[in-house]
């Protein structure tokens, strides 16, 4: 079901401040979002998908090698309007601080993405069409070796996230890389979410309350903590094709497995097969 026009998300935030230390043997001193798959960078792929979904404005929070993003993107047309926000303490902070420094320019609900993602188009479509002020996208089992798990409720106990290809939703109890033996895994965090102003302000307040430098706090950890007092839904697409690219293993997997599957699927969609 589509959102009403009044609820339409017009702004996206791409978190692109990270140093990508584990990927330097692949891209050297470039930020992760500039990694190319078949001659096109990850960030341009996201920007093109955002444009096709009607997103008018994209805020890119930079840190490491920020001028590279400016040089890479500023000459290009036919993309959403881009605004750059620099996080000066990127080397000693996590992704929540990148989001925190963009507070003043974020006055409406927004779509949140990570810069190192390669994903099929329905990832965005499904999130943008979700009914409700907030939603965190989850997938089935990826085998990425760097999983961040979403633990939740409102899930059929016989519905195994590792094998199910269905689309289900529920409420987040926790988001963590660490095992939570008393909770059930509902999916793996993709890195695409809709964040309402209500949720965003609570996340920022929590971050500011605990802010010291260095600070490795990540946005998903804030969502996890806030979910104890605010209902934050997840949406799991069991057979979603996607990957983050954080290291050599992820890069090789993206080239050999993920990108060919995305191309095949989207070619089939275009031809109606």
Beta strands, then each sheet from edge to edge (+ up, - down):
strand 1: 11-16
strand 2: 36-37
strand 3: 40-41
strand 4: 57-62
strand 5: 81-86
strand 6: 110-114
strand 7: 117-119
strand 8: 135-139
strand 9: 149-152
strand 10: 167-176
strand 11: 185-195
strand 12: 233-237
strand 13: 242-244
sheet 1: 5+ 4+ 1+ 6+ 11- 8+ 12+ 10- 9+
sheet 2: 2+ 3-
sheet 3: 7+ 13-
end
